[in-house]
Structure formats: C-alpha cells, structure tokens
C-alpha cells in the first residue's frame, strides 16, 4: 500500500497509526524484558543479598520466612513465622509485579514491614531474583 501524496490527511493519519503501532511494540518489548529475568543471575543476587535472612528451601525460617514457592502465594502465609501486622494486612498475592514493587522499596511498599532491607535499586537485579524465586517449587 502506498500513501497517496494527493491526500495529505490520510497520509498523516497513516503515519500517526504507524507511530502508535511502533510505540506499542516498543512498550510490549520493554515490559517483556522487565518481567523475564535470568534465574542463574538471580540466584547469585539471592545468595548475596537475601540468604542471610531467607532460606530457599521449604520449612526453614531465618530472620525472614522461607521463600520456597513464594511466587503466587498470599503474603504472610508461612505458618510458623511471626510476621508483622503490616505484612499480615497485605492481601496482594506475591505476583512478579507485586514482588517487583516490594523489592524496589520493601519498607515503603508495605508500610511498617519489618524486613530491614533497603531493597534492590537495580531493576535487572529485581527481575533476575524474581526469575530465581519462580524456580523455587
Ligand atoms: C535483613 C533481613 C532480610 C533481608 C536481607 C531480606 N529479607 Fe525479605 N523478609 C525479612 C523479614 C523479617 C520478612 C518478614 C516481614 C514482615 O513480616 O513484615 C521478610 C519478608 C519477605 C517476603 C514476604 C514473604 C511472605 O511470606 O509473605 C518476601 C517475598 C521477601 N522477604 C523477599 C526478599 C528477597 C527476595 C530478598 C533479597 C533481595 C530479601 N527478602 C531480603 C527479612 C529480610
């Protein structure tokens, strides 16, 4: 299909349509890359920054609860862990999106949370660690 130079209005509309389509593609590509981290790199982040407080295996609580199978589950669901009231009041399941917000700023996301951790400022670290958490099943 050719844009007709004799009809500048439809030519402009076609151009705007292409621009919107390109922006949509760019948006889809960037959100996909934010969601898809690298589990191997995430394991290294976990060992460096989370493992002091969290075990990756079922039934082992440290300063923080076990993170085995945490992706998709309700917050404050490990039975024998003494969560803060703020975490117990948090009803949003730990989807990758919720984890992403929480790990960016743990104490700002769920107000009053007792995870004394400043968070992961680097988005790639967050995506990778979330990808690793998804393997804990
Ligand atoms: C200094 C210790 C500490 C560090 C470091 C830490 N956490 Fe936590 N984490 C906690 C504590 C304590 C809680 C319970 C919070 C509450 O009850 O308010 C918690 C809660 C959580 C929860 C909610 C669990 C549930 O069962 O609802 C997730 C998810 C989590 N942490 C992920 C991480 C990840 C991923 C890292 C590393 C990037 C990390 N944490 C680093 C101490 C820590």
Backbone and ligand atoms as CSV (ligand in chain L), in Angstrom:
chain,resi,resn,atom,element,x,y,z
A,1,UNK,N,N,0.843,-1.200,0.000
A,1,UNK,CA,C,0.000,0.000,0.000
A,1,UNK,C,C,0.868,1.236,0.000
A,2,UNK,N,N,0.485,2.189,-0.841
A,2,UNK,CA,C,1.230,3.451,-0.906
A,2,UNK,C,C,0.417,4.575,-0.292
A,3,UNK,N,N,1.045,5.450,0.456
A,3,UNK,CA,C,0.362,6.664,0.902
A,3,UNK,C,C,0.214,7.575,-0.298
A,4,UNK,N,N,-0.969,8.073,-0.525
A,4,UNK,CA,C,-1.179,8.937,-1.677
A,4,UNK,C,C,-0.756,10.363,-1.336
A,5,UNK,N,N,0.177,10.916,-2.100
A,5,UNK,CA,C,0.613,12.284,-1.811
A,5,UNK,C,C,-0.493,13.281,-2.091
A,6,UNK,N,N,-1.498,12.843,-2.897
A,6,UNK,CA,C,-2.593,13.745,-3.211
A,6,UNK,C,C,-3.549,13.902,-2.034
A,7,UNK,N,N,-3.410,13.051,-1.012
A,7,UNK,CA,C,-4.345,13.115,0.125
A,7,UNK,C,C,-3.544,13.239,1.433
A,8,UNK,N,N,-3.099,14.427,1.760
A,8,UNK,CA,C,-2.202,14.596,2.916
A,8,UNK,C,C,-2.857,14.198,4.238
A,9,UNK,N,N,-4.187,14.319,4.342
A,9,UNK,CA,C,-4.837,13.989,5.612
A,9,UNK,C,C,-4.737,12.499,5.890
A,10,UNK,N,N,-5.080,11.671,4.905
A,10,UNK,CA,C,-4.993,10.235,5.171
A,10,UNK,C,C,-3.539,9.792,5.321
A,11,UNK,N,N,-2.629,10.501,4.603
A,11,UNK,CA,C,-1.204,10.220,4.778
A,11,UNK,C,C,-0.775,10.471,6.208
A,12,UNK,N,N,-1.211,11.567,6.775
A,12,UNK,CA,C,-0.859,11.895,8.154
A,12,UNK,C,C,-1.466,10.878,9.115
A,13,UNK,N,N,-2.709,10.489,8.855
A,13,UNK,CA,C,-3.359,9.510,9.729
A,13,UNK,C,C,-2.594,8.183,9.691
A,14,UNK,N,N,-2.178,7.772,8.483
A,14,UNK,CA,C,-1.406,6.545,8.368
A,14,UNK,C,C,-0.110,6.647,9.167
A,15,UNK,N,N,0.532,7.807,9.075
A,15,UNK,CA,C,1.787,7.980,9.810
A,15,UNK,C,C,1.564,7.899,11.321
A,16,UNK,N,N,0.489,8.537,11.782
A,16,UNK,CA,C,0.198,8.501,13.221
A,16,UNK,C,C,-0.090,7.064,13.647
A,17,UNK,N,N,-0.834,6.365,12.790
A,17,UNK,CA,C,-1.137,4.959,13.089
A,17,UNK,C,C,0.141,4.139,13.216
A,18,UNK,N,N,1.069,4.357,12.292
A,18,UNK,CA,C,2.343,3.617,12.350
A,18,UNK,C,C,3.126,3.958,13.603
A,19,UNK,N,N,3.079,5.256,13.975
A,19,UNK,CA,C,3.807,5.703,15.164
A,19,UNK,C,C,3.240,5.012,16.409
A,20,UNK,N,N,1.907,5.007,16.508
A,20,UNK,CA,C,1.285,4.373,17.680
A,20,UNK,C,C,1.628,2.889,17.719
A,21,UNK,N,N,1.567,2.257,16.535
A,21,UNK,CA,C,1.873,0.830,16.472
A,21,UNK,C,C,3.312,0.563,16.928
A,22,UNK,N,N,4.243,1.415,16.466
A,22,UNK,CA,C,5.652,1.255,16.848
A,22,UNK,C,C,5.825,1.433,18.354
A,23,UNK,N,N,5.146,2.446,18.895
A,23,UNK,CA,C,5.239,2.682,20.348
A,23,UNK,C,C,4.686,1.486,21.121
A,24,UNK,N,N,3.583,0.907,20.603
A,24,UNK,CA,C,3.001,-0.256,21.288
A,24,UNK,C,C,3.982,-1.424,21.278
A,25,UNK,N,N,4.620,-1.638,20.132
A,25,UNK,CA,C,5.602,-2.725,20.039
A,25,UNK,C,C,6.753,-2.486,21.015
A,26,UNK,N,N,7.245,-1.241,21.057
A,26,UNK,CA,C,8.364,-0.913,21.940
A,26,UNK,C,C,7.955,-1.151,23.388
A,27,UNK,N,N,6.714,-0.743,23.728
A,27,UNK,CA,C,6.225,-0.933,25.098
A,27,UNK,C,C,6.140,-2.402,25.449
A,28,UNK,N,N,5.616,-3.210,24.523
A,28,UNK,CA,C,5.498,-4.645,24.787
A,28,UNK,C,C,6.870,-5.274,24.987
A,29,UNK,N,N,7.832,-4.854,24.146
A,29,UNK,CA,C,9.169,-5.434,24.239
A,29,UNK,C,C,9.817,-5.072,25.565
A,30,UNK,N,N,9.660,-3.811,26.015
A,30,UNK,CA,C,10.358,-3.431,27.242
A,30,UNK,C,C,9.688,-4.062,28.458
A,31,UNK,N,N,8.345,-4.217,28.460
A,31,UNK,CA,C,7.740,-4.836,29.637
A,31,UNK,C,C,8.076,-6.331,29.680
A,32,UNK,N,N,8.221,-6.961,28.498
A,32,UNK,CA,C,8.605,-8.370,28.485
A,32,UNK,C,C,10.004,-8.546,29.065
A,33,UNK,N,N,10.926,-7.630,28.704
A,33,UNK,CA,C,12.279,-7.811,29.202
A,33,UNK,C,C,12.350,-7.515,30.697
A,34,UNK,N,N,11.466,-6.648,31.220
A,34,UNK,CA,C,11.475,-6.381,32.650
A,34,UNK,C,C,10.981,-7.607,33.420
A,35,UNK,N,N,10.030,-8.356,32.819
A,35,UNK,CA,C,9.453,-9.495,33.527
A,35,UNK,C,C,10.339,-10.737,33.437
A,36,UNK,N,N,11.121,-10.839,32.370
A,36,UNK,CA,C,11.906,-12.045,32.170
A,36,UNK,C,C,13.338,-11.858,32.649
A,37,UNK,N,N,13.581,-12.242,33.867
A,37,UNK,CA,C,14.937,-12.171,34.368
A,37,UNK,C,C,15.677,-13.463,34.109
A,38,UNK,N,N,16.903,-13.500,34.540
A,38,UNK,CA,C,17.753,-14.670,34.364
A,38,UNK,C,C,17.886,-15.363,35.727
A,39,UNK,N,N,17.308,-16.575,35.858
A,39,UNK,CA,C,17.298,-17.241,37.176
A,39,UNK,C,C,18.699,-17.512,37.726
A,40,UNK,N,N,19.660,-17.794,36.852
A,40,UNK,CA,C,21.018,-18.086,37.341
A,40,UNK,C,C,21.648,-16.832,37.947
A,41,UNK,N,N,21.476,-15.701,37.247
A,41,UNK,CA,C,21.976,-14.440,37.800
A,41,UNK,C,C,21.203,-14.090,39.068
A,42,UNK,N,N,19.905,-14.419,39.084
A,42,UNK,CA,C,19.078,-14.134,40.254
A,42,UNK,C,C,19.490,-14.945,41.470
A,43,UNK,N,N,19.956,-16.167,41.236
A,43,UNK,CA,C,20.427,-16.993,42.353
A,43,UNK,C,C,21.629,-16.329,43.027
A,44,UNK,N,N,22.519,-15.762,42.210
A,44,UNK,CA,C,23.691,-15.067,42.768
A,44,UNK,C,C,23.252,-13.847,43.572
A,45,UNK,N,N,22.256,-13.108,43.056
A,45,UNK,CA,C,21.733,-11.950,43.796
A,45,UNK,C,C,21.124,-12.428,45.118
A,46,UNK,N,N,20.381,-13.529,45.043
A,46,UNK,CA,C,19.736,-14.068,46.244
A,46,UNK,C,C,20.784,-14.438,47.292
A,47,UNK,N,N,21.824,-15.139,46.836
A,47,UNK,CA,C,22.851,-15.578,47.786
A,47,UNK,C,C,23.582,-14.384,48.394
A,48,UNK,N,N,23.742,-13.348,47.605
A,48,UNK,CA,C,24.470,-12.172,48.075
A,48,UNK,C,C,23.613,-11.319,48.994
A,49,UNK,N,N,22.299,-11.182,48.678
A,49,UNK,CA,C,21.512,-10.154,49.377
A,49,UNK,C,C,20.331,-10.675,50.195
A,50,UNK,N,N,19.861,-11.873,49.967
A,50,UNK,CA,C,18.654,-12.337,50.656
A,50,UNK,C,C,18.954,-13.475,51.619
A,51,UNK,N,N,19.977,-14.261,51.320
A,51,UNK,CA,C,20.139,-15.532,52.017
A,51,UNK,C,C,20.498,-15.398,53.500
A,52,UNK,N,N,21.052,-14.271,53.900
A,52,UNK,CA,C,21.287,-14.064,55.335
A,52,UNK,C,C,19.990,-14.181,56.109
A,53,UNK,N,N,18.923,-13.745,55.504
A,53,UNK,CA,C,17.633,-13.661,56.192
A,53,UNK,C,C,16.613,-14.687,55.703
A,54,UNK,N,N,16.780,-15.211,54.493
A,54,UNK,CA,C,15.770,-16.100,53.903
A,54,UNK,C,C,16.390,-17.398,53.392
A,55,UNK,N,N,15.762,-18.527,53.699
A,55,UNK,CA,C,16.146,-19.791,53.084
A,55,UNK,C,C,15.316,-20.001,51.819
A,56,UNK,N,N,15.893,-20.730,50.864
A,56,UNK,CA,C,15.190,-21.036,49.613
A,56,UNK,C,C,14.477,-22.386,49.704
A,57,UNK,N,N,14.623,-23.077,50.820
A,57,UNK,CA,C,14.016,-24.405,50.948
A,57,UNK,C,C,12.773,-24.342,51.831
A,58,UNK,N,N,11.902,-25.318,51.682
A,58,UNK,CA,C,10.646,-25.351,52.424
A,58,UNK,C,C,10.909,-25.582,53.921
A,59,UNK,N,N,10.155,-24.853,54.746
A,59,UNK,CA,C,10.153,-25.152,56.179
A,59,UNK,C,C,11.299,-24.562,56.977
A,60,UNK,N,N,12.191,-23.787,56.351
A,60,UNK,CA,C,13.307,-23.206,57.099
A,60,UNK,C,C,13.120,-21.695,57.200
A,61,UNK,N,N,12.848,-21.219,58.408
A,61,UNK,CA,C,12.733,-19.776,58.607
A,61,UNK,C,C,13.984,-19.270,59.292
A,62,UNK,N,N,14.427,-18.117,58.848
A,62,UNK,CA,C,15.569,-17.457,59.497
A,62,UNK,C,C,15.016,-16.176,60.114
A,63,UNK,N,N,15.739,-15.055,59.929
A,63,UNK,CA,C,15.174,-13.762,60.354
A,63,UNK,C,C,13.890,-13.498,59.555
A,64,UNK,N,N,13.895,-13.950,58.322
A,64,UNK,CA,C,12.715,-13.845,57.465
A,64,UNK,C,C,12.173,-15.239,57.165
A,65,UNK,N,N,10.945,-15.295,56.638
A,65,UNK,CA,C,10.325,-16.596,56.343
A,65,UNK,C,C,10.973,-17.290,55.146
A,66,UNK,N,N,10.792,-18.609,55.062
A,66,UNK,CA,C,11.238,-19.356,53.883
A,66,UNK,C,C,10.605,-18.755,52.638
A,67,UNK,N,N,11.376,-18.628,51.577
A,67,UNK,CA,C,10.833,-18.098,50.319
A,67,UNK,C,C,10.558,-19.210,49.313
A,68,UNK,N,N,10.538,-20.457,49.790
A,68,UNK,CA,C,10.179,-21.556,48.900
A,68,UNK,C,C,8.754,-21.335,48.397
A,69,UNK,N,N,8.554,-21.429,47.094
A,69,UNK,CA,C,7.228,-21.324,46.466
A,69,UNK,C,C,6.524,-19.998,46.771
A,70,UNK,N,N,7.284,-18.916,46.963
A,70,UNK,CA,C,6.660,-17.651,47.352
A,70,UNK,C,C,5.897,-17.002,46.200
A,71,UNK,N,N,6.327,-17.251,44.952
A,71,UNK,CA,C,5.685,-16.558,43.828
A,71,UNK,C,C,4.268,-17.090,43.649
A,72,UNK,N,N,3.306,-16.187,43.710
A,72,UNK,CA,C,1.903,-16.552,43.552
A,72,UNK,C,C,1.174,-16.783,44.861
A,73,UNK,N,N,1.916,-16.925,45.957
A,73,UNK,CA,C,1.194,-17.205,47.207
A,73,UNK,C,C,0.795,-15.907,47.907
A,74,UNK,N,N,-0.103,-16.069,48.891
A,74,UNK,CA,C,-0.555,-14.930,49.686
A,74,UNK,C,C,0.583,-14.476,50.600
A,75,UNK,N,N,0.677,-13.179,50.887
A,75,UNK,CA,C,1.676,-12.723,51.853
A,75,UNK,C,C,1.396,-13.314,53.232
A,76,UNK,N,N,2.443,-13.422,54.017
A,76,UNK,CA,C,2.338,-13.873,55.413
A,76,UNK,C,C,1.715,-15.261,55.514
A,77,UNK,N,N,2.053,-16.180,54.603
A,77,UNK,CA,C,1.421,-17.495,54.567
A,77,UNK,C,C,2.274,-18.615,55.162
A,78,UNK,N,N,3.514,-18.333,55.541
A,78,UNK,CA,C,4.316,-19.398,56.173
A,78,UNK,C,C,3.785,-19.558,57.598
A,79,UNK,N,N,3.300,-20.764,57.946
A,79,UNK,CA,C,2.530,-20.914,59.186
A,79,UNK,C,C,3.292,-20.554,60.463
A,80,UNK,N,N,4.533,-20.955,60.575
A,80,UNK,CA,C,5.215,-20.763,61.856
A,80,UNK,C,C,6.157,-19.567,61.847
A,81,UNK,N,N,5.843,-18.548,61.058
A,81,UNK,CA,C,6.679,-17.345,61.066
A,81,UNK,C,C,5.896,-16.177,61.659
A,82,UNK,N,N,6.553,-15.410,62.543
A,82,UNK,CA,C,5.899,-14.267,63.203
A,82,UNK,C,C,6.007,-13.021,62.333
A,83,UNK,N,N,5.049,-12.862,61.435
A,83,UNK,CA,C,5.038,-11.702,60.548
A,83,UNK,C,C,4.619,-10.443,61.299
A,84,UNK,N,N,4.983,-9.296,60.727
A,84,UNK,CA,C,4.487,-8.019,61.253
A,84,UNK,C,C,2.991,-7.908,60.936
A,85,UNK,N,N,2.308,-7.044,61.691
A,85,UNK,CA,C,0.888,-6.802,61.400
A,85,UNK,C,C,0.715,-6.207,60.007
A,86,UNK,N,N,1.697,-5.386,59.598
A,86,UNK,CA,C,1.608,-4.764,58.263
A,86,UNK,C,C,1.622,-5.832,57.172
A,87,UNK,N,N,2.478,-6.861,57.347
A,87,UNK,CA,C,2.535,-7.909,56.326
A,87,UNK,C,C,1.270,-8.764,56.373
A,88,UNK,N,N,0.764,-9.031,57.586
A,88,UNK,CA,C,-0.473,-9.824,57.683
A,88,UNK,C,C,-1.647,-9.097,57.039
A,89,UNK,N,N,-1.605,-7.759,57.085
A,89,UNK,CA,C,-2.697,-6.973,56.496
A,89,UNK,C,C,-2.562,-6.858,54.972
A,90,UNK,N,N,-1.417,-7.257,54.443
A,90,UNK,CA,C,-1.182,-7.161,52.999
A,90,UNK,C,C,-1.901,-8.323,52.301
A,91,UNK,N,N,-2.867,-8.001,51.459
A,91,UNK,CA,C,-3.691,-9.051,50.836
A,91,UNK,C,C,-3.313,-9.319,49.386
A,92,UNK,N,N,-2.308,-8.600,48.876
A,92,UNK,CA,C,-1.979,-8.738,47.451
A,92,UNK,C,C,-1.015,-9.907,47.258
A,93,UNK,N,N,-1.450,-10.919,46.514
A,93,UNK,CA,C,-0.600,-12.104,46.293
A,93,UNK,C,C,0.750,-11.686,45.713
A,94,UNK,N,N,1.762,-12.512,45.978
A,94,UNK,CA,C,3.116,-12.210,45.504
A,94,UNK,C,C,3.278,-12.579,44.031
A,95,UNK,N,N,2.633,-11.821,43.178
A,95,UNK,CA,C,2.869,-11.958,41.746
A,95,UNK,C,C,4.227,-11.335,41.436
A,96,UNK,N,N,4.806,-11.624,40.264
A,96,UNK,CA,C,6.058,-10.942,39.907
A,96,UNK,C,C,5.939,-9.422,39.998
A,97,UNK,N,N,4.782,-8.875,39.637
A,97,UNK,CA,C,4.595,-7.419,39.698
A,97,UNK,C,C,4.626,-6.919,41.135
A,98,UNK,N,N,3.959,-7.650,42.045
A,98,UNK,CA,C,3.953,-7.244,43.448
A,98,UNK,C,C,5.349,-7.385,44.045
A,99,UNK,N,N,6.045,-8.446,43.678
A,99,UNK,CA,C,7.418,-8.643,44.174
A,99,UNK,C,C,8.342,-7.535,43.681
A,100,UNK,N,N,8.138,-7.158,42.440
A,100,UNK,CA,C,8.962,-6.098,41.844
A,100,UNK,C,C,8.812,-4.805,42.659
A,101,UNK,N,N,7.573,-4.444,42.995
A,101,UNK,CA,C,7.341,-3.215,43.777
A,101,UNK,C,C,7.916,-3.363,45.186
A,102,UNK,N,N,7.718,-4.536,45.769
A,102,UNK,CA,C,8.195,-4.761,47.143
A,102,UNK,C,C,9.723,-4.707,47.213
A,103,UNK,N,N,10.381,-5.385,46.294
A,103,UNK,CA,C,11.845,-5.463,46.353
A,103,UNK,C,C,12.516,-4.141,45.975
A,104,UNK,N,N,11.796,-3.282,45.259
A,104,UNK,CA,C,12.357,-1.967,44.949
A,104,UNK,C,C,12.454,-1.133,46.225
A,105,UNK,N,N,11.495,-1.315,47.116
A,105,UNK,CA,C,11.454,-0.499,48.330
A,105,UNK,C,C,10.627,-1.223,49.397
A,106,UNK,N,N,11.236,-2.233,50.053
A,106,UNK,CA,C,10.470,-3.078,50.975
A,106,UNK,C,C,9.734,-2.296,52.058
A,107,UNK,N,N,10.367,-1.300,52.613
A,107,UNK,CA,C,9.755,-0.631,53.749
A,107,UNK,C,C,8.773,0.427,53.291
A,108,UNK,N,N,8.891,0.882,52.048
A,108,UNK,CA,C,7.940,1.855,51.530
A,108,UNK,C,C,6.715,1.181,50.940
A,109,UNK,N,N,6.880,-0.049,50.433
A,109,UNK,CA,C,5.779,-0.709,49.715
A,109,UNK,C,C,4.703,-1.197,50.660
A,110,UNK,N,N,5.067,-1.959,51.670
A,110,UNK,CA,C,4.091,-2.428,52.658
A,110,UNK,C,C,4.443,-1.695,53.942
A,111,UNK,N,N,3.663,-0.668,54.233
A,111,UNK,CA,C,4.040,0.258,55.285
A,111,UNK,C,C,4.251,-0.449,56.625
A,112,UNK,N,N,5.402,-0.203,57.231
A,112,UNK,CA,C,5.657,-0.747,58.552
A,112,UNK,C,C,6.246,-2.144,58.537
A,113,UNK,N,N,6.528,-2.669,57.363
A,113,UNK,CA,C,7.052,-4.023,57.252
A,113,UNK,C,C,8.373,-4.143,58.013
A,114,UNK,N,N,8.598,-5.301,58.601
A,114,UNK,CA,C,9.788,-5.429,59.438
A,114,UNK,C,C,10.971,-6.090,58.712
A,115,UNK,N,N,10.952,-6.041,57.411
A,115,UNK,CA,C,12.116,-6.509,56.644
A,115,UNK,C,C,13.119,-5.357,56.583
A,116,UNK,N,N,14.160,-5.434,57.392
A,116,UNK,CA,C,15.122,-4.332,57.463
A,116,UNK,C,C,16.142,-4.475,56.338
A,117,UNK,N,N,15.685,-4.146,55.181
A,117,UNK,CA,C,16.448,-4.340,53.959
A,117,UNK,C,C,16.129,-3.163,53.055
A,118,UNK,N,N,17.146,-2.523,52.524
A,118,UNK,CA,C,16.920,-1.278,51.767
A,118,UNK,C,C,16.319,-1.531,50.390
A,119,UNK,N,N,16.348,-2.797,49.941
A,119,UNK,CA,C,15.771,-3.109,48.642
A,119,UNK,C,C,16.841,-3.210,47.566
A,120,UNK,N,N,16.404,-3.605,46.398
A,120,UNK,CA,C,17.296,-3.764,45.251
A,120,UNK,C,C,17.051,-2.602,44.293
A,121,UNK,N,N,17.944,-1.622,44.253
A,121,UNK,CA,C,17.716,-0.463,43.384
A,121,UNK,C,C,17.815,-0.783,41.893
A,122,UNK,N,N,18.565,-1.833,41.539
A,122,UNK,CA,C,18.791,-2.139,40.120
A,122,UNK,C,C,17.653,-3.005,39.566
A,123,UNK,N,N,16.895,-2.510,38.552
A,123,UNK,CA,C,15.765,-3.287,38.012
A,123,UNK,C,C,16.184,-4.663,37.494
A,124,UNK,N,N,17.382,-4.782,36.946
A,124,UNK,CA,C,17.829,-6.089,36.428
A,124,UNK,C,C,18.015,-7.073,37.592
A,125,UNK,N,N,18.554,-6.603,38.720
A,125,UNK,CA,C,18.680,-7.472,39.900
A,125,UNK,C,C,17.303,-7.959,40.354
A,126,UNK,N,N,16.325,-7.050,40.336
A,126,UNK,CA,C,14.975,-7.435,40.775
A,126,UNK,C,C,14.390,-8.471,39.824
A,127,UNK,N,N,14.492,-8.222,38.519
A,127,UNK,CA,C,13.945,-9.168,37.532
A,127,UNK,C,C,14.628,-10.528,37.676
A,128,UNK,N,N,15.932,-10.523,37.886
A,128,UNK,CA,C,16.663,-11.786,37.988
A,128,UNK,C,C,16.296,-12.539,39.254
A,129,UNK,N,N,16.197,-11.841,40.364
A,129,UNK,CA,C,15.888,-12.534,41.618
A,129,UNK,C,C,14.450,-13.068,41.581
A,130,UNK,N,N,13.548,-12.334,40.936
A,130,UNK,CA,C,12.160,-12.814,40.812
A,130,UNK,C,C,12.131,-14.066,39.921
A,131,UNK,N,N,12.928,-14.057,38.856
A,131,UNK,CA,C,13.018,-15.258,37.999
A,131,UNK,C,C,13.551,-16.438,38.808
A,132,UNK,N,N,14.518,-16.181,39.667
A,132,UNK,CA,C,15.040,-17.264,40.517
A,132,UNK,C,C,13.973,-17.748,41.499
A,133,UNK,N,N,13.252,-16.820,42.130
A,133,UNK,CA,C,12.204,-17.225,43.087
A,133,UNK,C,C,11.161,-18.112,42.407
A,134,UNK,N,N,10.921,-17.859,41.100
A,134,UNK,CA,C,9.932,-18.673,40.384
A,134,UNK,C,C,10.395,-20.114,40.200
A,135,UNK,N,N,11.687,-20.367,40.373
A,135,UNK,CA,C,12.170,-21.746,40.235
A,135,UNK,C,C,12.057,-22.516,41.557
A,136,UNK,N,N,11.714,-21.835,42.643
A,136,UNK,CA,C,11.666,-22.487,43.959
A,136,UNK,C,C,10.307,-23.147,44.145
A,137,UNK,N,N,10.171,-24.347,43.605
A,137,UNK,CA,C,8.896,-25.044,43.695
A,137,UNK,C,C,9.165,-26.492,44.032
L,1,LIG,C1,C,17.728,-8.245,56.971
L,1,LIG,C2,C,16.947,-9.418,56.701
L,1,LIG,C3,C,16.281,-9.542,55.345
L,1,LIG,C4,C,16.846,-9.417,54.092
L,1,LIG,C5,C,18.276,-9.058,53.725
L,1,LIG,C6,C,15.792,-9.735,53.152
L,1,LIG,N1,N,14.624,-10.015,53.810
L,1,LIG,FE1,FE,12.839,-10.474,52.960
L,1,LIG,N2,N,11.950,-10.522,54.796
L,1,LIG,C7,C,12.603,-10.327,56.012
L,1,LIG,C8,C,11.631,-10.330,57.082
L,1,LIG,C9,C,11.922,-10.143,58.566
L,1,LIG,C10,C,10.372,-10.537,56.475
L,1,LIG,C11,C,9.001,-10.548,57.149
L,1,LIG,C12,C,8.447,-9.140,57.016
L,1,LIG,C13,C,7.237,-8.822,57.862
L,1,LIG,O1,O,6.641,-9.721,58.475
L,1,LIG,O2,O,6.885,-7.634,57.891
L,1,LIG,C14,C,10.611,-10.663,55.041
L,1,LIG,C15,C,9.617,-10.899,54.089
L,1,LIG,C16,C,9.848,-11.126,52.756
L,1,LIG,C17,C,8.852,-11.530,51.805
L,1,LIG,C18,C,7.397,-11.818,52.108
L,1,LIG,C19,C,7.300,-13.309,52.471
L,1,LIG,C20,C,5.924,-13.819,52.798
L,1,LIG,O3,O,5.841,-14.983,53.209
L,1,LIG,O4,O,4.924,-13.098,52.661
L,1,LIG,C21,C,9.470,-11.664,50.598
L,1,LIG,C22,C,8.837,-12.078,49.278
L,1,LIG,C23,C,10.852,-11.330,50.799
L,1,LIG,N3,N,11.054,-11.001,52.114
L,1,LIG,C24,C,11.809,-11.364,49.800
L,1,LIG,C25,C,13.144,-10.991,49.987
L,1,LIG,C26,C,14.134,-11.009,48.931
L,1,LIG,C27,C,13.889,-11.524,47.517
L,1,LIG,C28,C,15.287,-10.533,49.475
L,1,LIG,C29,C,16.622,-10.284,48.785
L,1,LIG,C30,C,16.564,-9.475,47.580
L,1,LIG,C31,C,15.027,-10.237,50.875
L,1,LIG,N4,N,13.711,-10.534,51.135
L,1,LIG,C32,C,15.963,-9.749,51.773
L,1,LIG,C33,C,13.955,-10.139,56.161
L,1,LIG,C34,C,14.879,-9.915,55.149
